[in-house]
């Protein structure tokens, strides 16, 4: 039986990895806290509104939205349920597939996005953009762009089998 060879991280590699984790989780938490405090909306909900606002007709198939947000079918269902309850999003049958459904941004959702976006952008600038020089920003963009994310492996949860039954 052959033993697996573990490639332990060097000190600089560990520092880079921990710095990435600390920065990303911390930034997302600060942005989430700002949105909750000022608007009663989570960062996750804000992300949904942004994705919907960028789609033709402000609608997208739920399964596609789940993939973009790295959520499981049940995770996107729960997120959309809350937004539907708030009147920010509606569900509509998928015209091409009766088993699926689309998430659709409502007028109130679009209005809310317009109100909330300045808070989010202020935080992005204050906590991230304004702390980096143009050179650092370009280097960070180049470095992060070289990381390939396998969308299938990044898809949320293990309930992919439930896709057609969960309002995808």
Secondary structure by P-SEA (a helix, b strand, c coil): cbbbbbbcccaaaaaaaaaaaaaaaaaaaaaaaaaaacccccaaaaaaaaaaaacccccccaaaaaaaacccaaaaaaaaaaaaaaccbbbbcccccccbbbbbbcaaaaaaaaaaaaaaaaaaaaaccccccaaaaaaaaaaaaacccccccccccccccccccccc
